[in-house]
Every structure is written in C-alpha cells, then in structure tokens.
Amino acid sequence: MKPEHDFQNGVRGKFFRPNASARVPVYLDLTVLEFFSAEAEKKGVEVDEIINELLRRDIAILETAG
C-alpha cells in the first residue's frame, strides 16, 4: 500500500448499512428496451417493474427445473 494511504483514524463499518439496497445499472439492447417501454406505457407502469417481474418468473422456473 502506498504511504499516502493512511487509515490510522479510519472507522471500520462507518458507512455499512445492513438494509441498504443497490441500484445496479442494466443496459438493454435498443430493440428490447423499445419493446418493454411500449409494454410499460400500455400498462401504465415503469419499465423496471416489467423487467423485474419477468426476471422473477425466470428465477422461479430455474429453481423448479434445478
């Protein structure tokens, strides 16, 4: 470690939040985004709601097939 990195006054876990959630960017192909954006608009929901529901279904299928 470089000498200028001084952690003598550091506090372990200072920013740890056990119930924190992370927002992970997901990059969709343009055709996929256009399709789900249109579906979301028809249903009056956000795109992430539709994508998350689809992924939850896929997880359930994989878990039962596993």
Rosetta constraint file for C-alpha pairs under 8 A:
AtomPair CA 1 CA 5 HARMONIC 6.96 0.50
AtomPair CA 28 CA 32 HARMONIC 6.20 0.50
AtomPair CA 28 CA 33 HARMONIC 5.84 0.50
AtomPair CA 29 CA 33 HARMONIC 6.17 0.50
AtomPair CA 30 CA 34 HARMONIC 6.04 0.50
AtomPair CA 31 CA 35 HARMONIC 6.18 0.50
AtomPair CA 32 CA 36 HARMONIC 6.26 0.50
AtomPair CA 33 CA 37 HARMONIC 5.80 0.50
AtomPair CA 34 CA 38 HARMONIC 6.17 0.50
AtomPair CA 35 CA 39 HARMONIC 6.38 0.50
AtomPair CA 36 CA 40 HARMONIC 5.96 0.50
AtomPair CA 36 CA 47 HARMONIC 6.19 0.50
AtomPair CA 36 CA 50 HARMONIC 7.27 0.50
AtomPair CA 36 CA 51 HARMONIC 7.64 0.50
AtomPair CA 37 CA 41 HARMONIC 6.14 0.50
AtomPair CA 37 CA 46 HARMONIC 7.94 0.50
AtomPair CA 37 CA 47 HARMONIC 5.73 0.50
AtomPair CA 38 CA 42 HARMONIC 6.26 0.50
AtomPair CA 39 CA 43 HARMONIC 6.30 0.50
AtomPair CA 39 CA 47 HARMONIC 7.96 0.50
AtomPair CA 40 CA 44 HARMONIC 5.79 0.50
AtomPair CA 40 CA 45 HARMONIC 5.06 0.50
AtomPair CA 40 CA 46 HARMONIC 5.65 0.50
AtomPair CA 40 CA 47 HARMONIC 5.34 0.50
AtomPair CA 40 CA 50 HARMONIC 6.75 0.50
AtomPair CA 41 CA 45 HARMONIC 6.41 0.50
AtomPair CA 41 CA 46 HARMONIC 7.56 0.50
AtomPair CA 45 CA 49 HARMONIC 6.76 0.50
AtomPair CA 45 CA 50 HARMONIC 7.68 0.50
AtomPair CA 46 CA 50 HARMONIC 7.06 0.50
AtomPair CA 47 CA 51 HARMONIC 6.29 0.50
AtomPair CA 48 CA 52 HARMONIC 5.86 0.50
AtomPair CA 49 CA 53 HARMONIC 6.17 0.50
AtomPair CA 50 CA 54 HARMONIC 6.20 0.50
AtomPair CA 51 CA 55 HARMONIC 6.16 0.50
AtomPair CA 52 CA 56 HARMONIC 6.07 0.50
AtomPair CA 53 CA 57 HARMONIC 6.30 0.50
AtomPair CA 54 CA 58 HARMONIC 6.35 0.50
AtomPair CA 55 CA 59 HARMONIC 6.13 0.50
AtomPair CA 56 CA 60 HARMONIC 6.24 0.50
AtomPair CA 57 CA 61 HARMONIC 6.24 0.50
AtomPair CA 58 CA 62 HARMONIC 6.14 0.50
AtomPair CA 59 CA 63 HARMONIC 6.05 0.50
AtomPair CA 60 CA 64 HARMONIC 6.26 0.50
AtomPair CA 61 CA 65 HARMONIC 6.10 0.50
AtomPair CA 62 CA 66 HARMONIC 5.77 0.50
